[in-house]
Amino acid sequence: MHRPKHGPEQAKGNTHTAQNEENGAALRQLPIQSTETELWKDRPTEAMESSPPTITIQVKFAGRTIPVEVPAAATTVELKRLLQPLTNVLPRGQRLVCKGKVLQDAASLSSMQVVGGSKVMLIASQGLHQGDGPITKNSSSSATSVTRTLNVKERQTQKPEAVVGKSRAERWKLTGVVALHDCDLKAVPEEVWGCGPSVRILDASNNCIKEIPHKISALKSLNKLLLTANDIDDENISWEGLSCLQKLLNLSLSQNRLVSLPSTLGSLTSLHELRIANNRLDNLPIEIGSLKHLQILIANNNRITSLPSSIGDCESLTEVDLSSNLLTELPEAFGKLGNLKVLHLRNNGLTSLPSTLFKKCVQLITLDLHGTEITNDILRQVEGWEEFDERRRQKHQKQLDFRVGSSGVFDEGADDDNMRR
């Protein structure tokens, strides 16, 4: 039998084949690892994103301690914004002090050494508050312990909770306030009348409005009507409509073109303030005596020549301004105004005063007769002048003591004789 010969090349090839088979067997015995596993095998695990660290500060204000939680990186002004709803003090009215140092608005709390547990004192400026005033320890609305967390980014993007997006008529109904002053209006917008009894205040001052229609009667809950500085004349104001406003407390028609006031004015029996200055009025109606609750009457800069005796029936009057009119005398009924405190009569043709003015108007402390025919010598001859003079000097001294509203020079209330020569 013929046997094949094995040469050197063939022997060498057989040797390589045997080695490859052994290596393959060894490889088959190794565990198989995926490519993904190999990629993550030596990569460090990523940390989960965490919220910014916060600190809790103890804020002392008005006899109470308020714990407030803020981000450690927050600024002073951001802390003030947090404190506003907790104290009712506006940010610009807050002064924050920590360890004897005033915290600057733009500075971070950490840069001012304010850390967790720090005690911060809040000093409030007078008058810079919201609502009914600062929330003190005894306030019914104050909380015993309040904690608020501030996220700066959220506060910057947070939308206000007010009535954003609502129509102005809806806002008027919701708030009860129609603010239309300085809007260059020629007429009151129709949607105002549609608000009906929801409106309590209508301010349309400083416009070019010419007409107040009968539709105003729809505003039956109106307390304050401000129509100062418009172009309203007698022919274009519906006093019949105004007479329906039985809750009206404040009516301002100053700086218009009114020549007279109708008897219908007397039907506004709830009025507390009537402002009709800078018109062309030559008299006041007798029916003004029906305004028993009227406290303030401002009618300066008109052409009023006389006043009805019925003005003495306005028993609640405390302030009357009739300056710069054409009055030559006042009715004796002025002496019935027992609550009168302030009376301005400057620049009139007055030659005398009601004989009982000082005797019966026992609360009168301010009287301005400059620019009239009544001099200080005449004034001193009126019965009751000494008591009046004592009251006003006491008032002047109080103003000096408290440095309120006085230049230090006492005003006699009228011109001297030598000034009129």
Long-range contacts (C-beta under 8 A, 24 or more apart in sequence): 54-149, 55-109, 55-114, 55-115, 55-116, 55-117, 55-118, 56-116, 56-117, 56-147, 57-109, 57-114, 57-116, 57-117, 57-118, 57-119, 57-120, 58-117, 58-118, 58-119, 58-120, 59-83, 59-96, 59-119, 59-120, 59-121, 59-122, 60-119, 60-120, 60-121, 60-122, 61-87, 61-89, 61-121, 61-122, 61-124, 61-134, 62-87, 62-124, 62-134, 62-135, 62-136, 62-137, 63-136, 63-137, 63-138, 64-136, 64-137, 64-142, 64-144, 66-146, 67-145, 67-146, 67-147, 68-146, 68-147, 68-148, 69-147, 69-148, 69-149, 69-150, 70-109, 70-149, 70-150, 71-150, 71-151, 71-152, 72-109, 72-110, 72-116, 73-108, 73-109, 73-110, 73-152, 74-108, 74-109, 74-150, 74-152, 75-105, 75-106, 75-107, 75-108, 75-109, 76-103, 76-104, 76-105, 76-106, 76-107, 76-108, 76-109, 76-112, 77-105, 77-106, 78-150, 78-152, 78-155, 79-103, 79-109, 79-120, 79-150, 80-105, 81-150, 81-155, 82-148, 82-150, 83-122, 84-130, 86-135, 86-143, 86-146, 86-148, 87-122, 87-124, 87-134, 87-135, 88-129, 88-130, 88-131, 88-132, 88-133, 88-134, 88-135, 89-122, 89-124, 89-125, 89-128, 89-129, 89-130, 89-134, 90-128, 90-129, 90-130, 92-125, 92-128, 93-124, 93-125, 93-127, 93-128, 93-129, 94-122, 94-123, 94-124, 94-125, 95-122, 95-123, 95-124, 95-125, 96-120, 96-121, 96-122, 96-123, 97-121, 97-123, 169-194, 169-195, 172-198, 172-199, 173-198, 173-199, 174-198, 176-200, 176-201, 176-221, 177-201, 177-203, 178-202, 178-203, 178-204, 179-203, 180-204, 180-207, 181-205, 181-206, 181-207, 181-226, 182-206, 182-207, 183-207, 184-208, 185-209, 186-210, 187-211, 188-212, 188-213, 188-216, 192-219, 193-218, 193-219, 194-218, 195-219, 196-220, 197-221, 200-224, 201-226, 202-226, 204-230, 205-229, 205-230, 205-252, 206-230, 210-236, 211-236, 211-237, 212-236, 212-237, 212-238, 212-241, 212-242, 213-238, 213-241, 214-238, 214-240, 214-241, 215-241, 216-241, 216-242, 216-244, 216-245, 217-241, 217-242, 217-244, 217-245, 219-245, 220-244, 220-245, 220-246, 220-247, 221-247, 222-247, 222-248, 223-247, 223-248, 223-249, 223-250, 224-248, 224-249, 224-250, 225-250, 225-251, 225-252, 226-250, 226-252, 227-252, 227-253, 227-256, 228-252, 228-253, 228-254, 228-255, 228-256, 228-275, 229-254, 229-255, 229-256, 230-255, 230-256, 231-256, 231-257, 232-256, 232-257, 232-258, 233-257, 233-258, 233-259, 234-258, 234-259, 234-260, 239-264, 239-265, 240-264, 242-268, 243-267, 243-268, 246-270, 249-273, 251-275, 253-279, 254-278, 254-279, 254-298, 255-279, 260-285, 261-285, 261-288, 263-287, 265-291, 266-290, 266-291, 269-293, 272-296, 272-316, 273-298, 274-298, 274-299, 276-302, 277-301, 277-302, 277-321, 278-302, 282-326, 283-307, 283-308, 284-308, 284-311, 286-310, 288-314, 289-313, 289-314, 292-316, 295-319, 296-320, 297-321, 299-325, 300-324, 300-325, 300-344, 301-325, 307-331, 309-333, 312-336, 312-337, 315-339, 318-342, 318-363, 319-343, 320-344, 322-348, 323-347, 323-348, 323-368, 324-348, 330-354, 330-357, 332-356, 334-361, 335-359, 335-360, 335-361, 336-360, 337-361, 338-362, 338-363, 339-363, 340-364, 341-365, 341-366, 342-366, 343-367, 343-368, 344-368, 345-369, 345-372, 346-370, 346-371, 346-372, 347-371, 347-372, 348-372, 349-373, 350-374, 352-378, 353-379, 353-382, 355-382, 355-383, 356-383, 356-384, 357-382, 357-384, 358-382, 358-383, 358-384, 358-385, 358-387, 358-388, 359-383, 359-384, 360-384, 362-387, 364-388, 364-391, 365-391, 365-392, 365-395, 366-392, 366-395, 366-413, 367-392, 367-413, 367-414, 368-411, 368-413, 369-413, 369-414, 369-415, 370-413, 370-414, 370-415, 371-415, 372-414, 372-415, 374-414, 375-414, 375-415, 375-416, 375-417, 375-420, 376-412, 376-413, 376-414, 376-415, 376-416, 376-417, 377-416, 377-417, 378-414, 379-412, 379-413, 379-414
